[in-house]
Amino acid sequence: MTKVGSSLQSGSESAFRSTSAAGSATTPRSTTTLKSASTSVRYVDVSIATPWASPSAPRAIDRPALGNPVNKLACSSVLSTAARLGLDGRIETQALLGEPVRMLAHRGSWTRVAVPDQPTPLNSQGYPG
């Protein structure tokens, strides 16, 4: 799932922008239970959005990567080689500015997404996170 809110954070709901049929920007509401989202397409609205493996995947050391905008300098300064290796199994993929992201479900401030431009046998809608 991808963290949403003002704090993804590279991967936050605020990191995704959508266009409704009328062309206006829309943002889905967060809920406290896992709900299926209409499979609406949004577009990454930050330099790098990071879909995490689960809401518990980001560690305290990953906090600079969760801002919007991402604090790239702080990210690189706190991630030693061991800390980078610790991201294995925590980060699913990354999506870049303007890349489409399909919203799949919401739980609290987290949104499950799929990146359609990254095909995978894991999900027919794109790489999930």
C-alpha positions in Angstrom: 0.0 0.0 0.0 1.1 3.5 -0.5 1.0 6.1 2.2 -1.4 8.9 1.6 -1.7 12.3 3.2 0.4 15.4 3.5 3.2 13.7 5.4 4.0 9.0 0.1 5.7 11.5 1.7 6.6 10.2 -1.7 3.7 8.0 -2.3 1.0 10.0 -0.5 -2.4 10.5 -1.8 -1.3 14.1 -2.2 1.4 12.7 -4.5 -1.3 11.6 -6.9 -3.4 13.9 -9.1 -6.4 12.8 -11.0 -8.6 14.3 -13.6 -12.3 13.6 -13.6 -14.4 13.3 -16.7 -15.0 17.1 -16.4 -11.2 17.7 -16.3 -11.0 18.9 -12.7 -8.5 17.6 -10.2 -10.0 15.2 -7.6 -8.8 13.5 -4.5 -10.4 10.4 -3.0 -11.5 10.4 0.6 -9.6 8.2 3.1 -11.6 5.7 5.1 -10.7 3.6 8.2 -11.5 0.3 6.6 -10.1 -1.3 3.4 -12.5 -0.3 0.7 -12.3 -1.0 -3.0 -11.6 2.1 -4.9 -13.1 2.6 -8.3 -10.1 1.8 -10.5 -9.6 5.4 -11.3 -6.3 6.5 -12.8 -4.3 9.2 -11.1 -1.0 10.7 -12.1 2.1 11.0 -9.9 2.3 14.6 -8.8 5.7 14.5 -7.1 9.2 13.8 -8.5 9.2 10.2 -7.2 6.4 8.3 -5.6 7.3 5.1 -3.7 4.7 2.4 -3.4 5.6 0.5 -0.1 4.9 -3.2 0.5 2.6 -2.4 3.4 1.6 0.5 5.7 4.1 -0.8 8.3 7.0 -1.0 5.7 8.4 2.5 6.1 10.9 2.7 9.1 11.6 5.8 11.1 14.7 6.3 9.1 12.6 6.4 5.9 10.6 9.5 7.1 12.4 11.9 4.7 11.2 9.8 1.8 7.6 10.2 3.0 7.3 14.0 2.5 5.7 15.9 -0.3 8.1 17.0 -1.7 10.5 14.2 -0.9 13.6 15.5 1.0 16.1 13.9 -1.3 19.1 15.3 0.5 17.9 14.0 3.9 17.1 10.6 2.3 20.6 10.1 0.9 22.3 11.4 4.0 20.6 8.9 6.4 20.7 5.8 4.2 23.9 3.9 4.8 24.5 0.8 2.8 23.0 -1.3 5.5 19.9 0.9 5.7 19.5 0.8 1.9 19.7 -3.0 2.0 17.0 -2.9 4.6 14.6 -1.5 2.0 14.5 -4.9 0.3 11.0 -6.2 0.8 9.7 -2.8 2.0 9.7 -0.9 -1.3 7.8 -2.4 -4.2 8.7 0.0 -7.0 8.9 3.7 -7.8 6.8 5.9 -10.0 8.0 9.1 -11.6 6.3 12.5 -12.1 3.4 12.2 -14.6 3.3 8.4 -14.5 -0.2 7.0 -14.3 -1.2 5.1 -11.1 -4.4 3.0 -10.8 -6.0 3.4 -7.4 -7.2 0.0 -6.2 -8.3 0.3 -2.5 -8.1 2.6 0.6 -7.5 1.8 4.2 -7.0 4.7 6.6 -4.5 7.1 5.1 -3.1 4.4 2.8 -4.0 3.6 -0.8 -3.3 0.4 -2.6 -2.1 1.2 -6.1 -0.9 -0.4 -9.3 1.5 1.2 -11.8 0.1 0.3 -15.3 3.3 1.3 -17.1 5.1 -1.4 -15.2 3.7 -4.8 -16.3 4.0 -7.7 -14.0 2.4 -11.2 -13.5 1.7 -10.0 -9.9 -1.3 -7.9 -11.0 -2.9 -7.5 -14.5 -3.4 -3.8 -13.8 0.3 -3.0 -13.3 3.0 -3.3 -10.6 1.2 -3.2 -7.2 2.2 -1.4 -4.0 
